[in-house]
Amino acid sequence: MPIATPAELAQPRGHFLVEIWQENREIFKVLIGDAFLFQTALALLFVGFLGLRGMEWAGFPHERILSVETVHYWGYHIVFVIFIADLIGKLLWFLLLKRKV
């Protein structure tokens, strides 16, 4: 009668999210870094918005506030376009060349 040998234990698999993190760590660092910068820029623009409301409350002429609001409005668009273009460029660079950004 043959002697029974214990079955080999299967290697424990990590959690699904841990595996994804380990495989794509560099791309996640790019995404998180750009998201942080984008949120910082938006926070600064929000502080500018509060400043415009403060100017309105202080009684500045509406014509002056309107010109500053126009610059502020275009500032939102410029920040958005710059960060989206940078993010897409970094993602394409990483995905196509598989190199660190």
C-alpha positions, 0 to 999 in steps of 0.5 A: 500500500503506497504511503500518502503524501500531503498535498502541496499548499497553493501559494496564497494570492494577494487581494485583487487590488493589491495585485493591480497596484503592484503591476501598475504602480508607476501609472497610479503614481502619475494619476495620483500626482496629477490629481493632487496638482489639479485639485490644488489649482482648483482650490486656488481658483476657488480662493480667487472666486471668494476674493471676487465675492469679497470685492462685490461685498466691499462695493467695488464697481461692477465693471472692474469686477466683471473684467477680473471675473472674465480672467478668472473664468478663462483661468478655469479653462486654461488649468483644465486644458493644461492638466488634462493634456499633461495627464493624457501625455503621461499616460500615453508615454507610459502605456506606449513605451512602458517607461517611468514618466 
